[in-house]
Amino acid sequence: METARKILKAHGLHVTTARLLILEIFLQTQNILDFNELMYLSKNVNRITLYRTLHLLYQHHLVLKVPSNTGITKYLYRGFPESARRRNSSRNPERKIHLICQDCGKIISVTDVSLPPISLPKNFEASFIDLIVNGKCKECSQ
C-alpha cells in the first residue's frame, strides 16, 4: 500500500482507506476492470465511494475510461506519474498505446511509440495522448 500512498500524495490527493484500496487493486492487476468487478474486489467500499473515487482518479489522469463492446465502461490504470506529465509540453505530449484483448482482458501498454502528428485545434493543449486498440492477444488468437 506504500506505492498507492506515494501516488496519491504525488497527485496532491488526500490519502483515504478507500482510495488506497482501489488504487492498490489497479496496481496489483494487469486487467481492465469494470465497476462491478471493482465492487467485488473492494468489498469494504460502498458503491457511491467507489464511483467518486473512480471519478477522482480519472480527473487526475490516473485511470482511463475505456468503452467496451458490451457498452459497459471499464477502467484502466495509466501508470503515469504526475512529475512526468508536468515535464511534457503541449507540443510533445506523452503518448501511450494500450492494446486490449477483448477475449481475456489482457492489456499491453506501449510507450515510446512513433505515431503520426495529430492536428489539434489551436485553442486546445494536449497533456497526454492515449490510444486504445481493441483486438486479440497472441494467446487468444491461436
Protein Blocks (a to p, Z undefined) as FASTA:
>chain_A
ZZmmmmmmmnopacdfklmmmmmmmmmpcbdcdfklmmmmmmmbcfklmmmmmmmmmmno
paccdddfkopacdddekiafklmmmpcfklccdddddddfknopacddehiacdddddd
fkbccfbdcdddddddfklmZZ
